[in-house]
Amino acid sequence: MKVWVIGAFGMLGSSVSSCLEEKKIDFIKSFKKDADITDLESLRSFTKDKKITHIINCAAYTQVDLAEKEEELAVRVNVRGPENLGIVSKEISARVMHFSTDYVFDGHTNHPYLETDLAAPLNTYGRTKWEGEQRLLKAFPKACIIRTSWLFGLNGHNFISKMIHLMQQKKEIQVVADQIGKPTFCVDLAQAAVKLLNSSGIYHFANCQTVSWYDLTRIIYDEAKKRGFDINCEKIIPITTDQFPAVAKRPQYSVLDTTKIETVLGKPPRPWEEAVKDYIHQYFQSICQ
């Protein structure tokens, strides 16, 4: 087995690389300058004579609001990129894994989304991710797609690190309280992904239990103070989605049902609160080094 990790230096890719290293699985990493997923010939050139057996794509355009203005770029990365990887995977007889998002759903429901539920994205980011899934599966039907939600990890900006920064800078912060989902720690997602290297189809993965952005922020606040962060925030104010000036629409309920992946892993993902505490501890250690 020889795994190629694309986007290996980002938040998710670095966790995937660490997991592969821990499990002593042979893998290679690439920068965009080495292999650009939007350029089919670039991918073909990189894979030549490398005997790659598995591809894990951690590269994506993830700027939800900016995607409304940079739709062409989002399409190149999130739609054509996965399609190109599907073409190359077929050509070199390698398995391919790709990550998608809860934002392929519109949130107009009150039950956790199954892999088979109808996609109806509300924004450009979600639409491009959904179209990317379809293009990939058309090019390589045996591909494995893992949809995830509210991702956080050490090597990159995320909601938790952003909130801690705001808490250090401001006396009051406002957080949306009527959007519900499941946070996902990159470390946990990476471990699950590596176990699915030889799987096909669409899976959902997120840490257990649901929460609003507001209630998540309250936990972040408590944990950050416990860990020794210099917190100046004195008040966290709950607001509605309508009161938050976002460019792109967000689903109000984007909870992913993880039953399918639990049957493969043999256990449910750990609760998000445990994962968040673990992350904040690691985050504090990393900035103190």
Buried (B, 14 or more C-beta within 10 A) or exposed (E): EEBBBBBBBBBBBBBBBBBBEEEEBEBBBBEBEEBBBBBBEBBBEBBEEEEBBBBBBBBBBBBBBBBBEBBEBBBBBBBBBBBBBBBBBBEBEBBBBBBBBBBBBBBEBEEBBEBEBEBBBBBBBBBBBBBBBBBBBEBBEBBBBBBBBBBBBBBBEBBBBEBBEBBEEEEEBBBBBBBBBBBBBBBBBBBBBBBBBEBBBBBBBBBBBBBBBBBBBBBBBEBBEEBEBEBEBEEBEBBEBEEBEEEBBBBBBBBBBBEBBBEEBEEEBBBBBBBBBBBBEBBBEEEEE
